[in-house]
Amino acid sequence: MKAAVYKGNKIFSIEDIPVPEISPNQVLVKVKYCAICGTDVHTVMYDVLLPNSIIGHEYCGIVVEVGKDVDQWKVGDRVIGGGGDSPIGVPYGITGDPRYSYRDSLPRMGTNGAYAEFVRLEAWEPMLIPENVSDEEAAMCEPVAIAVRAIRNSQMRLGDSVAIIGAGPIGLLCMQVAKAAGAGSILVSEPSPARREVAIQLGADLVIDPIKVNPVDRLVSETKGIGPDIVFECAAAKGTLDQALTMTKRHGQVVLVAIPWEPVEVTPVEWIGREVNLQTSASKSPSDWLEALELIRKKEISLYPLLSDASFVALDNIQGAFESLYEPREQVKIIIEP
């Protein structure tokens, strides 16, 4: 099969490698789409992956082979590459490592990723795609689950004002999940014109350009001088975590969803007196996947505004796709087609 093999020094090589062989309790999936995740981009940018890794975890495909002991799947089933509930005693994702670190633990991953034509899965791992969910939508179920987890980890209550810092894919999804969960108003700060336009299409109540307007002053003013109830920091750009903590109201909450890979500066004297709560959110559980898929199925989450014709890139062009995301300007979401 054809696969994008990471060789180190930010370089992918398109190679022909053997199709994975499955055990009696596994299935083989032909990958239809695999979206590029921000974490994938960071592991390449910072060159932390082991050489000869194959990554890619936001994907969907079709079951083409079933192990002899597997009875819950059949050839032809459309599946999402994740979301299943692991058996008792089998750690689930990053929650199985009590000292998980994206920088230190993530490089061990990448032996069976979906930037390839086929991927092997344990029978418990996939989720079935409902008939009214497209392959393109299914490929983005994982980031929707990340957004679901972020809202569940927050203290958001019905009618709360919610600020989103950074309208990349995760920010746009957090915005929609918060709205589905009953947010009263959605305020967005994003420097990219293309991403601001998508936020407007998806129903944000206010979208500002933080290059032209001070985001703290503007969003505090918009919330009657109090500050947003909840701020989701989805940018990991210079100064954005401090902006989020500074704009949040007294006893409000900042949920850090973005994953900064470099030190960030904060100035606690600006916000510590308001007893602001900082909550991190970086994982997902099977229940988050299920809720994400249900939101997609019910069309309470709209994914197509995140996509354009330019979003779909052939596997042969994965190198350029990654390089375009090191400092994204206009892109919202890129999906690889093996």
SULQUIJO-V47626 format. One record per run of one state. SS is the DSSP state (helix for helix, strand for strand, loop for the rest). FROM is the first residue (numbers start at 1). LEN is the number of residues. Records with the same first field share a line. If there is no record, write none. Layout:
BEGIN
SS: FROM-LEN / FROM-LEN
END
This chain:
BEGIN
loop: 1-1 / 9-2 / 17-9 / 36-2 / 46-7 / 54-4 / 67-11 / 81-12 / 97-5 / 109-7 / 117-1 / 123-4 / 129-6 / 139-2 / 154-7 / 166-3 / 181-4 / 190-3 / 202-4 / 209-6 / 223-7 / 234-6 / 248-5 / 257-11 / 271-1 / 275-2 / 281-5 / 298-6 / 307-2 / 325-10 / 338-1
strand: 2-7 / 11-6 / 26-10 / 53-1 / 58-9 / 78-3 / 116-1 / 118-5 / 127-2 / 161-5 / 185-5 / 206-3 / 230-4 / 253-4 / 277-4 / 312-3 / 335-3
helix: 38-8 / 93-4 / 102-7 / 135-4 / 141-13 / 169-12 / 193-9 / 215-8 / 240-8 / 268-3 / 272-3 / 286-12 / 304-3 / 309-3 / 315-10
END
